[in-house]
């Protein structure tokens, strides 16, 4: 898929006035081509420079996030798979804040739309989701567009140090409450009552 990505970037570069539009469209079709977000952001910096590249990437990534929100209602089975993956990685009743998602977006190997799902669960309205998506996409676009070339040349040791440095920040920025479903709460309460009755006998 890297060859496909490089071929598409050559087409974008030759697009002239339409190059920014083609680049934004590439962000939208990225999941179908299995191209990482980081790769496209780095390429945006190479093609358009850090300022314009960051702006185009923010627009493209945010539009892709909004498109995912719409598609979530059309493909419930695919969303269920993402929910199961999210529960395995983060826990069943754990919700993430926008600040946590923003930091996790900077980690290249974490599924982009898995984090979008976290934002859907946190924000109950489309407006809130759109705002959170826009905010969480800004650092991702700026960091990988501006210093993407430098990050791509780092050794695995420095990449590991960068990821480890993010972990304490995720802990301190976590949501302070745990959400428990109504049925689960009363199921747990009834179990405790039974244990108490058994212990008295």
C-alpha positions in Angstrom: 0.0 0.0 0.0 3.0 2.3 0.4 3.4 2.2 -3.4 -0.2 3.2 -3.9 0.2 6.1 -1.4 3.3 7.3 -3.2 1.6 7.1 -6.5 -1.4 9.1 -5.2 0.9 11.7 -3.8 2.6 12.1 -7.2 -0.9 12.7 -8.7 -1.7 15.3 -6.0 1.6 17.0 -6.6 0.8 17.3 -10.3 -2.7 18.5 -9.6 -1.8 22.2 -9.6 -4.6 24.4 -8.2 -6.6 21.3 -7.3 -3.8 19.7 -5.2 -5.2 20.9 -1.8 -8.6 19.5 -2.7 -7.1 16.1 -3.9 -5.1 16.0 -0.7 -8.2 16.5 1.5 -10.0 13.8 -0.5 -7.0 11.4 0.1 -7.7 11.9 3.8 -11.3 10.8 3.3 -10.5 7.7 1.3 -7.5 6.8 3.4 -9.2 4.0 5.4 -10.1 2.1 2.2 -6.5 2.3 1.1 -5.2 1.2 4.5 -2.9 4.2 4.6 -1.9 5.5 8.1 -2.9 9.0 9.0 0.7 9.8 10.0 1.9 9.0 6.5 -0.5 11.4 4.9 0.3 14.2 7.4 4.0 13.8 6.8 3.4 13.9 3.1 1.3 17.0 3.5 4.3 18.8 5.1 6.5 17.7 2.2 4.0 18.8 -0.5 2.6 22.0 1.0 5.0 23.1 3.8 4.2 23.0 7.6 1.6 25.8 7.7 -0.5 25.0 4.6 0.0 21.2 5.1 -1.2 21.4 8.7 -4.3 23.4 7.7 -5.2 20.9 4.9 -4.6 17.9 7.2 -6.8 19.4 9.9 -9.6 19.9 7.4 -9.1 16.4 5.9 -8.9 14.6 9.2 -11.8 16.4 10.7 -14.0 15.7 7.6 -12.9 12.0 7.9 -14.0 12.0 11.6 -17.4 13.5 10.7 -17.8 11.0 7.9 -17.1 8.2 10.4 -19.8 9.5 12.6 -22.3 9.3 9.8 -21.1 5.8 8.7 -21.4 4.6 12.3 -25.2 4.7 11.9 -25.0 2.8 8.6 -22.6 0.0 9.6 -23.6 -1.2 13.1 -21.7 -4.5 12.8 -18.4 -2.8 12.0 -19.0 -0.5 15.0 -19.7 -3.4 17.3 -16.3 -4.9 16.4 -14.7 -1.6 17.3 -16.6 -1.5 20.6 -15.4 -5.0 21.5 -11.8 -3.9 20.7 -12.2 -0.8 22.7 -13.6 -2.7 25.7 -10.6 -5.2 25.5 -8.1 -2.4 25.4 -9.6 0.2 27.7 -12.2 -1.6 29.9 -15.9 -2.0 29.6 -17.1 1.1 31.5 -14.2 3.5 30.8 -14.8 6.7 29.0 -11.9 8.9 27.7 -11.7 12.6 27.8 -10.9 14.8 24.8 -7.5 15.5 26.2 -6.7 11.8 26.4 -7.9 11.1 22.9 -5.7 14.1 21.7 -2.6 12.5 23.2 -3.4 9.0 21.9 -3.9 10.4 18.4 -0.1 11.2 18.5 0.7 7.5 18.9 1.0 6.2 15.3 -0.1 2.6 15.8 -3.4 3.3 17.6 -6.5 2.9 15.4 -7.7 6.3 14.4 -11.4 5.5 14.3 -11.2 3.5 17.6 -10.4 6.9 19.2 -13.2 8.5 17.2 -15.5 5.9 18.8 -14.3 7.0 22.2 -15.3 10.6 21.3 -18.8 9.4 20.1 -19.3 7.7 23.5 -18.1 10.8 25.4 -20.2 13.3 23.5 -23.9 12.7 23.2 -24.5 15.2 20.4 -23.1 15.6 16.9 -22.0 19.2 17.7 -20.1 18.1 20.8 -18.4 15.2 18.8 -17.5 17.6 15.9 -15.9 20.1 18.4 -14.0 17.3 20.2 -12.8 15.8 16.9 -11.6 19.2 15.6 -9.7 19.9 18.9 -8.1 16.4 19.1 -7.0 16.5 15.4 -5.1 19.8 15.6 -2.0 18.5 17.5 -1.9 15.3 15.3 -1.8 17.4 12.1 0.6 20.0 13.3 3.1 17.6 15.0 3.4 15.1 12.1 3.3 17.8 9.4 5.8 20.1 11.0 8.3 17.6 12.4 7.1 14.4 10.6 10.3 14.0 8.7 12.3 14.2 12.0 10.0 11.7 13.7 10.2 9.3 10.8 14.0 9.2 11.1 14.0 8.4 14.8 15.4 5.1 16.0 13.0 2.6 17.7 14.5 3.5 21.1 13.6 7.2 20.8 10.1 6.3 19.5 9.7 4.0 22.6 10.8 6.8 24.9 8.3 9.2 23.3 5.4 6.7 23.8 6.4 5.9 27.4 6.5 9.7 28.1 2.9 9.9 27.0 1.6 7.3 29.5 1.8 9.4 32.7 -0.1 12.2 30.9 -2.9 9.8 30.0 -3.3 8.8 33.6 -3.4 12.4 34.9 -5.8 13.5 32.2 -8.2 10.6 32.7 -11.9 11.0 33.3 -12.4 11.0 37.1 -15.6 9.0 37.3 -16.4 5.4 36.2 -19.8 4.9 34.5 -21.7 1.8 35.5 -24.7 0.6 33.6 -28.0 0.5 35.5 -28.4 -3.3 35.2 -24.8 -4.0 36.1 -25.1 -1.8 39.3 -28.1 -3.6 40.6 -26.8 -7.0 39.6 -23.6 -6.2 41.7 -25.7 -4.9 44.6 -27.9 -8.0 44.7 -24.8 -10.2 44.7 -23.4 -8.3 47.7 -26.7 -8.7 49.6 -26.7 -12.5 49.0 -23.1 -12.8 50.2 -24.0 -10.9 53.4 -27.0 -13.2 54.0 -24.9 -16.3 53.5 -22.2 -15.0 55.8 -24.7 -14.3 58.6 -26.0 -17.9 58.4 
